[in-house]
């Protein structure tokens, strides 16, 4: 999109920070974006099956074709499903984290710090079109089975869909809305809706009940604040860490390379209680609860605590007993009392109830059965995404449980390029035995993590994983710039060809 000199100058004067941010994005695009293939390009390198046309699937596919690998995207939904979860959420939804931490492809160009749903879907669609993925996407094609033929090539559902050298499962972690049945909900006189169904709803001057205390609750609170609801009660089962909507703080927390609680974790936790929660420290996880900030995904929001302070909202900890005609019977527990523990049973009156209960997790059951053999079942995989039995499968953004960082960032491309390297370079390819040893090592290093080694990670830990896996194998060194930044592909490909000549001359069999 072109801009006149007058528009550029005006933008620099009115929004200098956004202007500099957009200049940086332009430079990143020019330096790191793979070149889109021409319309009739002959992509002769190994062919990849990408399952899912959401943010991760489209990004991964664009990296594949941009580096000369053919691919086909299989999407269970129709054309309207392009964009994954972002194609389903409310129009009022947007990023909770700063967009600098949501750069799912180098070519993405955000126009503001916290883009809304429309801009996110627009960027995904632009990426899909820029890399010519329209003709490579099969909509209305639900994947139910992935298996190998007699020659070791992957088949998606049946042979009519072609054969592939590698598979990227990009089905995400958010499927259909999770809508529980709560006792007595039939007699509630108000409206009960899921947090993903708020478009067109009216909450003005209503008492709103929000069931759930995760990211969906933030979405519900943003809706009721916009609608000017009379009062909102968030009914949460437990305390959850809330961190500021500040990219510097969020990045600092994500740089904990250990990916778990440490002897110094009390410092950021106490600072959050003193400087962010302040008078509302009672709704933060207590220091002796075992729920440190590096144990589960925190909420990222500034407005929640302000709404509580202003009296426009309340945050109540406890258990849902059931619906009544005019509200919800709720077992209100004190701080530190576990779920289901003793409390005071009270009636919270409301005219409208929003189920902020999240989404069901899509199943990876279409993958071969041996991918789920204990103790190396997801998320306990190599780099969390490669099943040890199949280094040619990458479950990109499908297996994580909790994290500090973001799922929509540069690692999508890094994971994809690791797969491409494993497919073309036999000497860089990990053996099953070594993949399992890496998993065992990570488990040992994080043996004190309450949820297990792979149930929580930080972006700093993720970068450590990537660098370690490259450094530990000298045959991967030549690929370092390609894997980490998507550049310098010519030399490693030439080296691999020479290595193959030597291997063939020695009569070594490719594996």
Secondary structure, DSSP 8 states (H G I E B T S, - for coil): ----HHHHHHHHHH-HHHHHHHHHHHHHHHHHS-----TT----EEEEEEE--BHHHHHHHHHHHHTTEEEEEE-SS-GGGTBGGGGTS-TT-B-SS-GGG--SSTT---SSSS-BHHHHHHHHHHHHHHTT-GGGEE-S-----EEE-TTS-EEESSGGG-EESEEEE---S--SB-----TTGGG--SEEEETT--TT---TT-EEEEE--SHHHHHHHHHHHHHT-SEEEEEESS---EE-S-HHHHHHHHT-TT-S--TTHHHHHHHIIIIIIGGGGGGS--TTSS--TTSS--EE-SHHHHHHHHTSEEEEEEEEEEEETTEEEEEE--TT--TT---EEEEEE-SEEEE---B-----TTS-GGGG-TTS-TTSSBTTTB-TT-TTEE-TTTS--EEES-SSSTHHHHHHHHHHHHHH-TTTS--HHHHHHHHHHHHHHTTT-TT-TTSEEEHHHHHHHHHHHHHT-GGGGGGHHHHHHS--HHHHHHHHHHHHHHHHHTT----
